[in-house]
Structure formats: C-alpha cells, structure tokens
C-alpha cells in the first residue's frame, strides 16, 4: 500500500488485480477504480517551456476490462495537440505506448490549443487490459502525455488512484455551459472523499476548463431542483482553491484543492451529504470573472 502525498490518495494494488484480501472485498462495492491525472510541463522528461495544464479522469472496470476517460487541456503553446497517449513508465523516464487517445494510431486530435476529449477502450481492442497492465496502472506506472502539433512533448501527468481500506467516494464531472450563459466552454472535474476515523473526511478536487471566457475564479458543490438553485454560492465555495494554470488566461485554466473537515458539521462541503439530502441534482460549478454565478456546471457522478 502506498500513500500519495500530493492528493492524500491511498493505493492498493489488490483492488485491480483481484486478490482475496480486505481490499479486494471492496471491489464488490466499487466496480470501477478512478485514476486522476494532473498534467503540466514540470513532469515532462527533459523539461518543457509550455504553460498548459490539463486534468484527466480515467475509470477502469477490472472485471469487464474496460477503460473510460475524459480529459480537458488548455493553453497548448504549439497551438494544438498532435498526439495524446498513455505510456507505461514511472515518473522521471519515458516508456512505451499503452494506447493513443488521439493522434498516432487513433483519430486526429481536436483543432485548437484547448479542448476536451473522451472515449472508451474495450477488452477486445489492440492492447488488452490484462492482469499485467492492470498491475502497471495500480503501481502508478502509467502516465498520459500531450505532444504538441510541433512534435514536442508539452505536458505530462502520472495516473493516481484513490482506493483505501476505509470508506472512499469518488465522483467524476463533465462540465458544460451553465444555464443562462453564452459560454462555449467544456471541462473535466473530479472530487474524491476519504472518510477517516473520528468523523474526519479528506477531500480532494481538481478540474480543467477550456474555451471559457477566462480563467477559473472559484468552484463549489451545489444542489437543487432547478438550474437557478445550482449556481455558485460563496458559502459553498470549496476551501483552499488554487490555480494550477497561468492566472489571467483568456480561454480556460486548471484548478485544484484539498482539505480535511469534520464530516458531521452541517456546513462542511461534502458531496456525500449534498447527494443524500438533495431535493434535486447535485453538481460542481466553476466561476469566471464574466460569470460570477457560474460559467460551467456538471452533475456529480459517483464512481461505483
């Protein structure tokens, strides 16, 4: 078992490989394991001058041997992505290709410096999710890298999971324009809650938005039966909000944050409580300077 300091994630290899210990028993509660990648230039081997960032959510079903993903990137310095792929190696070195997400042997990457891509790989595809490859995912030896249109690596991020021998709730979010806006933005967000002894909950969240009217200024988890009620509220703002991207971006950006709270406090921003008590849909909202009530919104989808 390994604890990841960056996001407070806990990883157990047996979750993916199907051994019969306590962690494997948790597989019955969650068929999918969520992996999160936060991409930037600092992780590129040999370095990269790019200011771009990205967030990716990858869901692996170890029983069906499928992988579903959503990845949003913003601000590529080369103007567009030439290739986005998963590779097999740990931090600090380059490895062999696991699968192309776009470019290479896959369909061409979208035009533009910022975009969202998504897809699904089945068990019968060219590189099967066999036990060996599942073990590589579980050991954090798989990363995603974006090669720019000029053929040079721009940003990279290692895939990390949050599967612990305590109660864990993971959520994925597909961000689209909020009701009443003229936004053309898209985005990918993740929320992870690890319920610890003593009633404490460690919360991690991350998102990247592309094509928005500006950089993200805040984020919150909100709920209600109508879109008007699912707008940003200062009281629901997520603590320790940090921009990962360059401030002042005109077309998107990346954000992240992590905090620990006492779970039984009514004011605590917890997805699990919001969903349990909601009179309607519960979601994740991202604001910008132009849209302080929320430019992008998406429903929280539990990873089960």
Buried (B, 14 or more C-beta within 10 A) or exposed (E): EEEBEEBBBBBBBBBBBEEEEEBBEBBEEBBBBBBBBBBBBEBBBEEBEBBBBBBBBBBBBBEEBBBBBBBBBBBBBBEBBBBBBBBBBEEEEBBEBBBBBBBBEBEEBBEBBBBBBBBEBEEEEEEBBEEEBBEBBBEBBBBBBBBBBEEBBBBBBBBBBBBBBEEBBBBBBBBBBBEEBEBEBBBBBBBBBBBBEEEEBBBBBBBBBBBBBBBBBBBBBBBBEEBEEBBBBEEBBBEEBEBBBBEEBEBBBBBBBBBEBEBEEEEBBBBBBBBEEBEEBBBBBBBBEEBEBBBBBBBBBBBE
